[in-house]
Structures are given as C-alpha cells and as structure tokens.
Amino acid sequence: MTSELLGCNQYAASIDENELQKIKIYPNPANDFIRIEITEDIIGGKLIILNSIGIVVYQGILIEDHIELNISNLPSGFYSVLYESSKERITSKFIKMK
C-alpha cells in the first residue's frame, strides 16, 4: 500500500502468536544472565545468538526445554535468537543492558 502523505510504501507485518509461545527469553532486558525456554515438542534443535551486526556470539544444541546463559561478557545492545529444529525455525530478540 502506498501512502501519499508519507510518500512511501507501507507494509503490514505480524508475528505468529504460536511462535511467541514456543520460545521465551527472560529477563528481557537482561544484565548478566538470560533464560531461554522452548516447548518440549521442539527439543533437540540448534540455538544461535547473533549480535546486531550478525556475528554469532553463541551456538549450541538444546537437549532440554531450557537453558541459562551467562551474557555478562557481551556488550550492551540488541541480540537476535534463532532456534532451528527439524520441525521449524523460530526467531526472537533480547536486549543486553550494562
């Protein structure tokens, strides 16, 4: 859809609510530790955390429905979380504070 007022194209975007329920990250924002929880039906997938410029800062396999990660060594900023199982690919984000 084109907005004549703004002079640009506008697109609607949404996040699947089921995706939000399959992965939880807290606290968010966080300082020292984060806990990532997934639903039991997708255990065994690869967890990747990337910084704001796309560099992988963590990579591992989730063999349980949760993991606690020490993020105290990471610089402040926005981080993307990618979880890939044999069934699906889920993305989320968290903020690292000082």
N, C-alpha and C positions, 0 to 999 in steps of 0.2 A: 504494500500500500504506500502511495506517495503522499507526503504531507506538504501541501503548498505553503503552509505557514512556516514550517521549519526548512523547507527546500531540500528535503532528503527522503530516502526510503525508510519506512518503518516496518519492522518485522516483529511478530509475536513469538515469544519463547516461553517454554514451560519446562518444569521438572516433573518427571513422573513421580507421583506420591509413593508408589511401591518401591522405587529406587531409594527414596529417603528413609523408608522403613528398614531396608536391608543393610544399611550401614549407618552407624552412629559414631560421631567423634566428639569427645568432651574431655575436659572443659574446652570451650572454644569462645573466645581466645584463650590461649594457654601460655604458661611461662616455662615450666620445667618438664612436665610430663603430659602426654595425651593418652587416652584410652580409645581404642578403635574396636567397635563391636560389630559383628556381622550376624546374619541369621544362619542357623545350623544347616540349611539346605545348600549353602554355597561354600562351606568349609573346604579348604584344600587349594584355594586359588593363590595367585601371586599378588602381593601388596607392594605398590610402588609409591613413594612420596617424592614429588618434584618441587624444586623451588620456583620462584616466579619467572625465571628465565629458562626453565625446562631441564635443569640439571638434576639428575637422580641423587637424592640425599639419603634414601633408604630403600632397600629392596629385600623382600623375604616371602616365605610361604606361610600362610595362616593354617595351622593344623588344629586350632581351637577356634571357638567363636569370639575370641577377643585377644587383644594384645595391648600391653602398656609399653610406650616408648619414651625414652628419655630424650627430650628435644632441647635441653638446656644449652647444648653446644651449637645449635642453629642460630643464625642471625634473625633478628626480628623481620617479619614480613608475611606475605601470603604464600601458602603452600597448597598444592593440589595432591589429592589422594586418588590413586587409581587402583581398583581391585578387579582382577580378571579371574574368573573361574571358568570351568568348562561349560557352564550354563549362561553366563552373562558377563558384562563389563559395566562397572559402576564407578562413577566419579563423585568426589566431594572435595571440600576445601576446609582449611583451618587457618587461623591467624596465630603466629608466634609473637608474643609480646616480650619485652625485656624482663 
